[in-house]
Amino acid sequence: MPTWLGSFFAFDAPTIELRAPVCAGIYVLWRSGRWICVGASENVRVRLMAILKGDDECVSREMPSNFGFEVIERADRREARRAQLVLDLVPICP
């Protein structure tokens, strides 16, 4: 059973600018009941904006409609949470 319990927001520039944190964390991208991507970043907002602009071919092809995030400052905890979500959610894009 998936362990993502966070909120989802529209995956568009205005919403990312308004909702995504300017700090370290993990993020998920989703569309129509399909998990597209689980990632980790030192700056979630910057990473999501880069993805939105097309810097990940797989994610761009899958056209996510929503994103969610968790703020996790410590790198080891962030990577552990990302790895667990990848196992649980089995996203389309690595």
N, C-alpha and C positions, 0 to 999 in steps of 0.2 A: 504494500500500500504506500502511495506517495507520502512523503513527509513534508511537503511544502505547505506551510500554514500561513504564509504571508499574503498580503493584498496584491491585487493586480491593478495596473494603471495602463492607459492607452499608450502604445508605443509610437509616440510622435514627439517632435521637437518641443512644443510648448509644455507638454506634460512632463517630459524628461527634465527640462529646465526647472519646472516647478516642484517636482516630487523627488527626483533622484538625488541622493546625497553626494556632497563633494567630500567624500571620505572613503576609506577602505570598506569593502564588503563583498558579498556575493550577489549575483543577479540571475534571474531566470527569464527566458523569453518563451512565449506561448502563442498559439493560434488554434482556434477551433478544436479544442480538446487534445491538442498535440503539444508536447514539450519539445521546443526547438533547440534550446541552448541553456546550459548552466555554466556560468563563468565566475571568475573572481578578479578583482581589480583593486588597486590602491586608491582609485578615484572612480566610483561607480558612474557618476554623471558623465565624465569625460569618455569613459569606455562605451557607455550606451549611445552617446552622440556619435562616436566613431562608427559603431555598428550600424546605426541608423543611416549614416552617410555612405554605407556600402563597403566597409573595409573587411567584412567577412562574407565571402562568396556563398558559403552554405547557408548562413542565416539569411542573407539577402534573397536567395532563391526561395526560401520557405516563407518569407513575408510575415514575420511575427506581427501580431496585433496588440499584444499586451506584454508588460514587463512587471517584475516584482523584484524586491531586493531585501537583504538583511545586512545591517551594519555589523561588521566584525573586524575590529581593528587589528588583532593579532594575526600575523601571517599564518602561523601553524594552525590555528583554529579555523581561519578562513579556508585554507586548503582542505582541511579535514571535512568541513561542512560541504564544500563544493564536491569533493569526492563521494561523500555519502549521497548527496542529491543526484549525482550522475548515476550511481547504482540504483537508486530508488525510482528515478523518473525516466531513465533511459532516453535522453534527448536525441533528436535526429542528428544534430550537428555536434561533433566532438568538441 
